[in-house]
Amino acid sequence: MEQYQERIQGLPNPDVFFGKDRFHKDLKYILTWTVSESVNLFGEGQLPFISNSCPYYNCYVTNKRSLLNQDYRNFDAIVFDVNDLRRLKSKEMPRERNTVQKYIFYGRESADTTPICSLYLDNYFNCTWSYKLHSDIVSPFIEVKDFKGNVIAPSLNVKWIKNMTELTNKQIAEMRVKSKAVALVMQKCYTRVTVEKLMFAKKLQFALKEHSLVLDVYGCKMLRCPDEGCLKAIERDYYFYLAYEDSITEDYVTSEVLKGYDYGAVPIVYGGANYDHFLPEGSYINARLANVEKLAATIDYSIRNPAVYQRFFRWRNHYTIHEVENTIGICKLCEYLHDERKFNTKSVYENFRKWWYTGPLLERCYPRGAEKENIVLSYMNNTRKRHSNL
């Protein structure tokens, strides 16, 4: 707390440095372009950067467009949240822009559930901030670290340890003897993939019966969680956890897998990501790489052969896997704005809609969500990010 107080004492007073023709030269100014000023995405001022112990905290964030001489073109960056973009009309967006400021797309929601339809957003953003690994500012839901605290994954160039250390006899002795094969906990009952998730679970249940094994589905009018809760039940009873994402889309790996990792069950992952970029090799089973019969046979074989099952846990000798705070990107944003090479490089996402949502946009956007027919019918090509020096 003393360190925090020491750092905050030197903050400039907003009433002073937001006065007429006054700018604090050491700060980078960030405006969040929201539907209403009552919506505050990240907090106000420098506090979000200080409270998150950011390496760079000389940034100022606000949703008040009237600051800086009542001219939003004076901000170094303007951040647009995907949820606001889907509600805002083109006439409600900035009418003029400063050529040296950055327009930043912020997307924490799945692209599959929040496709972007409007044509005017192509050739609009200079920078992207999302869970996608090709973003300029990558803000994932989970991270893998080594024991020195280095972030190993997610990464497009991750290098996993090939020969992991085997479990010790003590570690093996501490592992619980389970009684059931697979659990699935349903928390969101009305997502786009709910029906597909339940259909897959039914198929796997049927395949597991051939091996006298069960898959229990909790929630959404299925089984009720025990009194101690579903997570404790997973820890006590189940060998595997079916980590079926609520959105099957590129790079979307959420804390759903932690229900397995954190509670002593091997995750059976089902999503749209390349899991090699996210999770330690040999620590999970990818359900999309085999049919349900082969998946059930693999589950059965692993349970009947303890030495095989135990190898799923070797990652614990090398890594930690944990959820990431959704504020992690705010630190990276301030760092990005202070990186002169990045900030002074002119860039634009020419076909942004395709970069964000890789499916058939015509089916998702028209007629709902589109202001004009050509906004959807013009949809084509792959998004490229065009660079040039200022």
GICOR-V173834 format. One line per field, one symbol per residue. ss: DSSP state (a for helix, b for strand, c for the rest). phi: phi as a letter, one per 20 degrees, with the letter a starting at -180 (. if undefined). psi: psi as a letter, one per 30 degrees, with the letter a starting at -180 (. if undefined). Layout:
ss->???
phi->???
psi->???
This chain:
ss->caaaaaaacccccaaaaccccccccccbbbbbccccccccccccbcaaaaacccccccbbbbccccaaaacaaaccbbbbbaaaaccccaaacccccccccbbbbbbcccccccccccaaacccccbbbbccccccbbcccbbbbbccccbbbcccccccccccccccaaaaaacccccbbbbbbccccccccaaaaaaaaaaaaaaaacccccbbbbccccbccccccaaaaaaaabbbbbbbccccccccccaaaaaaaccccbbbbbccccaaaccccccbbbaaaccaaaaaaaaaaaaacaaaaaaaaaaaacbbbbbccccaaaaaaaaaaccaaaacbbbbbccaaaaaccccaaaaacccccccaaaaacccccccbbbbbc
phi->.ffffffefefffgfeedfgmdcefedddcdeedfcffecfcocmeggfffelfgdceccdbdeffflmlcffeffbcddegffgfdfegfeegeccefdedededceefffecfddfgfefmdeebccafffeffdecfeccdcefenffebfafcfceffdffffffffffeffeeccecccdeddecefdgffffffffffgfffgfdldcceddnlmefeffgfoffffffeddfcceeeffbebgmecdfgfffegfcmcffdebaeeeffeccggmdbdefeebffffffffffffffcgffffffdfgfeccccbfdffegfffffffffeeffffeefbbefdggfffdeeffgfeddefndfcfffefefamefcdedaff
psi->eeeeeeefegkkkefefglkgkkjffkkkkkkjlekffkjefakbfeeeefghkekghlkklgjfflighjfffkekkkjkeeeeffklefflkflkkfflkjkkjjflkfefikkekeffkhekfkkjafkfglejkilfllkllffgkkellkfhkjlkeilklkleeeeffkkjlfldklkjjejfhlfgeeeeeeeeeeeeeefefghlljkkklhgbkkklefleeeeeeefkelkjijlfkilkgjjagefffeefggkkkjkjagljfffekkkgflkjffgllfeeeeeeeeeeefjeeeefffgffffflkklkkkffefeeeeeeeffjeeeegkklkjeieeeeejfajeefffkfkfkelefeeffjllkkkjkklk.
